[in-house]
Amino acid sequence: MSPELNPRESFGVLQAPAHWQAVDLLSDLHLQAAEPLTFAAWRDWMARTDADAVLILGDLFEVWVGDDVLAHDPFAQACAQVLQQTAQRRHVSFMPGNRDFLVGDNFLHRCGVHRLQDPTVLVLGERRTVLSHGDALCLEDTEYQQFRREVRGPDWQQRFLDRPLHERLEVARQLRTESRKRQQSREVHADADTALSRQWLDSARSPTLIHGHTHRPADHTLGPGQTRQVLADWCLDHPPHRAQVLRLRRDRCERQDVIAP
C-alpha cells in the first residue's frame, strides 16, 4: 500500500524484489537521430550494465508525439529494439518526462517496459527513495506549470493524438523552438522547490529524493536527514560532453560516468 500522502499528491510504489542489489537511474537523454553518439552510449550501457533494474526517469526521447511514430521512424525503432533487448534480461521501467509524456502503453508493452508513476517511492530493502522526473517540482516556472496541467489532461492528449502525424511533429517542433527561446531569455532557470521537495519526503517517509529535468547534477541537503539528488542529462555529440548513471544500492549510491563509444 502507498503511504499516507498529502491530498495534492499520489505516489506510486515500486517494491524491489528481494534479489535486487543494484538499480541504475538515468534521465534526460533526449535521444534523437541527430545525436548518434549519445544514442550509441546509451545502447552500449543498456547492453553491458549488470544492475538488476534500469529505471528511466523521463525525457528518454527529445520528443514523442504518439506511439504511431514507431511505424514510420527508423530511429524510434532502433530505440525500441534497445529497450526490448534490455527488458529480456532485467527489469526496465519508464517514467514520463516533459518531452515524452505521450509515450503510450502500447509502446511500453511492445518493449517489455513497465510504466512508473510520477512520483514513485522505490523500496529497495529498508531504503525508501522518492523518484520523479522533476518538472512538477519547478513551481517558480508558472508558465510551464500551467502548460503542464493542460497537456497532461486526457482530453488535450486525445485531441492531439487524433491529429495527423505530420501536424503533431510540426507542433512539437514549434514547442521546442519556443522552449529554447524562453530558456535563453532567463538568466536563471527554475529549480526544484525546496518546500515541496521536503513535503514529498515527509509524505513518503523517505530521506532521499532523486530526479532529473533541471540538467544540474548535484546533491543537495534539504534539512536534517533529507537529501535531493539530481540526475545528469546526456549529450556526447557536442561539448560540454556529459553522460552519467546513478547506481542505487541498498546501503549507498554512486555516480558512474558513461564514456562515448
C-alpha positions, 0 to 999 in steps of 0.5 A: 500500500502507498503511504499516507500522502498529502491530498495534492499528491499520489505516489506510486510504489515500486517494491524491489524484489528481494534479489535486487542489489543494484538499480541504475537511474538515468534521465534526460537523454533526449535521444534523437537521430541527430545525436548518434553518439549519445544514442550509441552510449546509451545502447552500449550501457543498456547492453553491458550494465549488470544492475538488476533494474534500469529505471528511466526517469523521463525525457528518454526521447527529445520528443514523442508525439504518439506511439504511431511514430514507431511505424514510420521512424527508423530511429524510434525503432532502433530505440525500441529494439534497445529497450526490448533487448534490455527488458529480456534480461532485467527489469526496465521501467519508464517514467514520463518526462516533459518531452515524452509524456505521450509515450503510450502503453502500447509502446511500453508493452511492445518493449517489455517496459513497465510504466512508473508513476510520477512520483514513485517511492522505490523500496529497495530493502529498508531504503525508501527513495522518492523518484520523479522526473522533476518538472512538477517540482519547478513551481517558480516556472508558472508558465510551464506549470500551467502548460503542464496541467493542460497537456497532461489532461486526457482530453488535450492528449486525445485531441492531439493524438487524433491529429495527423502525424505530420501536424503533431511533429510540426507542433512539437517542433514549434514547442521546442523552438519556443522552449529554447527561446524562453530558456535563453531569455532567463538568466536563471532557470527554475529549480526544484522547490525546496518546500515541496521537495521536503513535503514529498519526503515527509509524505513518503517517509523517505530521506532521499529524493532523486530526479532529473529535468533541471540538467544540474547534477548535484546533491543537495541537503534539504534539512536534517536527514533529507537529501535531493539528488539530481540526475545528469542529462546526456549529450556526447555529440557536442561539448560540454560532453556529459553522460552519467548513471546513478547506481542505487544500492541498498546501503549507498549510491554512486555516480558512474560516468558513461564514456562515448563509444 
